[in-house]
Amino acid sequence: TYDVDCSFDGGFGGGIDLSNPQKPMVIKSKNSKYAKLLNFALERHFHLLGNFETVIDCKYDNRAEFQRMISDSDKHTFEGVLVYQLDRFARNRYDSAIYKAKLKKNGVRVLSAKENITDDASGILVEGVLESMAEYYSAELAEKVIRGQTENALKCKSNGGTLPFGYYVDEEQHFQINLDTAPFVCVAFQMYDEGFTMKEIAADFKRRGVKNTRGTDFTINTISN
């Protein structure tokens, strides 16, 4: 069984034996994608050997179980990898081609439960279009996120994350100066200008009982950031 630490978001895949028949049955699940995968496999009498769960936003080098699945294909213990749809396997054509080539070398096919892709020449075209669309939507989403974050920054609105020292976020998510902590920002700059090291500034803040936005003592890293 292939499992990962990332939260399950429907990007389920599994190793399958295409030649081993399994009694047909209907699977019902609160996760409709998961149920569709199982029913797809059972309707075709595929024998499910294992599964891996993944979040597509994870970098491939960090998808340990995905990499282990690719590596396990060298053992020739399964004949196919079943995914809900192709964009759960890869979101760009380069990665898709690389990993599919590795699987194909080991006699393993990638099958989509949602998309009807035939084994003939037209299937190659359809698969290429679907992979291009997945890469396009992924790139477009990234552009929208960056654009939204930039617009927020121009409006002095928070994008989330760690709150900068000396500020607070109001009810409309705008940054406002924190009159209690902002003066210490000036103190830090003044001390540094006078020749104090960041370590000394952090020690001074600790003596004064000044905490960072996480509620812990200042360190060299939090002073420099």
N, C-alpha and C positions, 0 to 999 in steps of 0.2 A: 504494500500500500504506500502511495506517495502522499505525504501531507506536508503542509507548510505552515509557518507561524502567521502569515498574513491572513486577514479576515476573509472569509468566503464570500465572494460576490457573484457567484453564478458561473465563473470561468472554470468549470469542472472539466476534467479530461480523464481518460482512463486507458490503460493498456488492454487490448482485446485480442483474443484468439479467434480468427475469422472462420476457422474450420471446425471448432468444437460446438456442436448444437446444444442449445439450452431450451428447456420447456417454455413456450410462450406464456406470458402472463402480463397483466396490466399493473403498472406501478403508479400510485398516487402519492403526491408529496406536497407539502406547503410551498416548497420551492419548485415552481413549474418548470424551470429550466432543467433542474436535476431530474425531475420525473420524465421529461421529454427525452433526455439522454438515455435513461434506463429503458424506456419503452422502445426507443429507436434500436437499441442493441438487442433487446429481447425479441422484437418482431423479426429481426434478421438472424436470429439464433446465434448471436455472437456470445462468446464466453468472456465475461468481464474478469480480468485478472487482477486489477488494482486500480487505484485512482489517485489523482493529484489535484489539489485545489490551489488556485493561484489568483493573485491580483495583478491585472495586466499592467498597472502602473509601475510595478516593481521592475527594476533593471534586471535583465536576463542573468547577469553575473551574480545577482543577489537572490535569484529564484532557485534556491538549492535543490528543491525537489524536482523542479522542471529539468535542471541540469542532470540530476540523477536519472530521470526518466530517459533523457537523451543517451546517457552513458549506458543504461541498462539495455538499450536496444542492441548494443554490441553482443549481448548474450543470446540474442535471437529467441527470447522467451515469449514474445508477443508479436503479432502481425500488423497491428493497427493502433492508432491513437485517436480516440473519439472526443471531439469537442462540441460544445453547443453550437458555436459558429466560428468561422475562421479567425475573426479578430480576437478571439480568446486565446489563440495560439500565438499570434504576433500582430503588432500594430503597424509594422512597416515591412515593405517588400524585401528589403535586404535581409533582415533577421529571419523572415519567413523562408526565404530561399536557402539560407545557410542551414537552418535546422531541419528543413524538409529534406535537403540533400543528404544530411547525415542519417536521417531516418530511412530514406529511400535506399541508401547504400546498404543498410542492414535489413532491407526487405520489409520496412514498416510504412504503412500508408497513414495519412492524416484524413480523417473522415469528419464531416460536419453533419450534425443531427438536424439543423434547421435549414441549411441551404442544400438544395438538390443539385449536386454537381455530378455529372456523368463521367464515365471513364474514357469517353472518346475525345476527339480533337476539340469539340466545342466546349467540353468541360475545362480544358486548359484556359480557354479564353474567359469563361465565366469566373473561374477561380482568380485569374489575374485582375479582372475588373473588381471583384469583391475585395481583394487585398488592397487595390489602389484606393477604393472608397474608404476602407478602414484607416489607411494611412492619412488620407485627406481629412477625415473627421477628427482624427487624433491631433493633427497639426492645427486644424481650425480651432479646436477646443483650447489648445495651448495659447494660441494668439488671443482668443477672447479673454482668457484668464489674465494674461499679461496686460491687455488693454484695460480690463476692469481694475486691476491693481494699480496701474499707472494713473487712471482717473481718480481713484481714491486718494492716492498720494498727493495729487495736485489740489485736491479739496481738503487736504490735511485730515483725511479719514483713515482709521485703522484698518489694516488688512489682516488683523489677527496676529498671533505670535506673541513673543515676549514684549512687554510694554517697556519703552525706553524710560530710563531713570529721569525723573523730573517732570513727568507728564502723567495725566490720567485721561481716560476716554469717557466722554459724556454720553448721555442717553442716545444721541444721534450718531454715535461712533466717531465723533470728531476729537482730535487731540486737543487737550487743554493743559496749560501750565499748572503744575502742582506747586502751590505756594509754600508748602511745607518742605518739599525735597529739592525744588529747583535751585535754591541758593547754594546747595552743596555742589551742584554742577559748576557753578562759578568758583567755589572754593577749590575744587579739584584742578581746574584750569590755572587758577592763580598759583597754587602750590607747585604745579608742574613747571610753570613759567619761572618760578623762583628757584628751581633746581631740585626739587624733591622728586624722588623716584616713585614709580607707580606702587611699588611695594610699601614705601613709606606713607603714601597717600591712603592706601588700603588700611594700613595699621592705624592711621589717624582717625579714619572713619569708624573703625572698630572701637576705638577708645571713646568716641563720641556716641556710640550706639546707633550709628546710621546703617540701615539695612538696604539692600538692593530691592528691585521690584519683585524678586522671588521670596523676599523675606529672610534672606541669609546674609552673612557677612560679605563685604566686598573682598575680592581677590585681585591679583594682577590682571587676570583675564577680564573680569567685569569692569575694572577701571579702564582698561584699554578699549573695551567695546563700547 
